[in-house]
Amino acid sequence: MAGQGAQGGAVGPRMIAVALLPVLAMAAVLMAVAGAGASASPRSSVCGGGGTAQTVGNVNLDAEQMGNAQSIVSVVAGRHLPVFAAVVTEATAYTESKLHNSSVQSDHDSAGLLQQRVSIYTEAVASDPVKATNAFLDRLVKVANWQSNTVGVDAQTVQISKYPGRYQLNAALAQQLVGEFWSATAAAAGPVPTTGPSAETAAGSPSTTPALGSGPAICAGGGGAIPGGGDVAGKIVGPTGNNIAGTTKIPAGFVISGSAKGYLAVKFALRQLGKSYVFGAAGPNAFDCSGLTMVAWAAAGVALPHLAAGQTSSGSAEPNNLSQAVGGDLVMIAGSDGTAANPGHVGMVAGYANGKDGRHLFIVQAPTAGVPVELTDATEWSGQITNVRHIA
């Protein structure tokens, strides 16, 4: 269980002194990438307006369809591909699934937004809107002359459908959907990286080092919007006994409460789900516990030290039972090599989802070596919490 100065948690203790990163400079970079000022409304999130039912052209689309449409555009923009790539992908997804992410396999073993063959793409990819979109784009950018082909030709070349004429029929709808989301998602993705491999070329070489903070938006339930402005945690329920148990998927019905700054911090942290834990790391491809919370809050314009214990003096105190917790609050536990006075591990309150058994509050954390950035039920930390800090 680790932050700066406490690595490994149950894996084993390790104490090390690491120089503080230039936090203020990092904050300036991340604010530019975030695509919105620290005082921006939570609804300015890339996932913000997508999950609202509306009529596009003469087609009625529900909240799930709109959320999935926005997720597709976010992935394309995050990869710094031309807008035409988003049009092709939207047209394909609407043709194949009407923008519903169904895990039920049909037509042999096809599933998900793009009805990809599980035997080829795997179920984990086909059923995940972000992974499915990336897999489609990986193939699209390798199609000869893809940027000058028609939507139908590109879609058919990737999908190899028995009904090749279907895709072009939905090109106009796709253009309208992309037009609705492109400006905000492209701004949120930030500029094309200037070091290392940059955006995909026409020949199809994928970027391996996207700009810090860029990449696809993460939307609740794999497609719908993540609303902001929820209330405090209150009474929460959930499992106990394993403080590194977690998931890299955002639950359906997920809500981020708290301030606009907290919303920006949480949004950044959620976009790191699944990335590796590396002691002393603060992005873009790996994090330790305090590195994740530091950089997430830097994205909202707030500087924190890269030290789990050091972050205990940031902001203001809140009850250790998390009843008043909101998105962005820091939660400290001793970890395997810290103490109550000098905590060795920190996570950040991400948000909550209401289930049949009550409210589940989730902490986003970089747990320990071998465990990726994940969401953990806050109740897993019951009896261990030493500090809760409201940052802004």
Secondary structure, 3 states (H helix, E strand, C coil): CCECCECCHHHCCCCCCCCCCCHHHHHHHHHHHHCCCCCCCHHHCCCCCCCCCEEECCEEECHHHHHHHHHHHHHHHHCCCCHHHHHHHHHHHHHHHCCCCCCCCECCCEECCCCEEHHHHCHHHHCCHHHHHHHHHHHHCCCCCCCCCCHHHHHHHHHCCCCCCCHHHHHHHHHHHHHHHHHHHHHHHCCCCCCCCCCCCCCCCCCCCCCCCCCCCCCHHHCCCCCEEECCCCCCCCCCCCCCCCECCCCCCCEEECCHHHHHHHHHHHCCCCCEECCCCECCCEECHHHHHHHHHHCCCCCCCCCCCHHHHCCEECCCCCCCCCCCCEEEECCCCCCCCCCCEEEEEEEEEEECCEEEEEEEECCECCECCEEEEHHHHCCCEEEEEECC
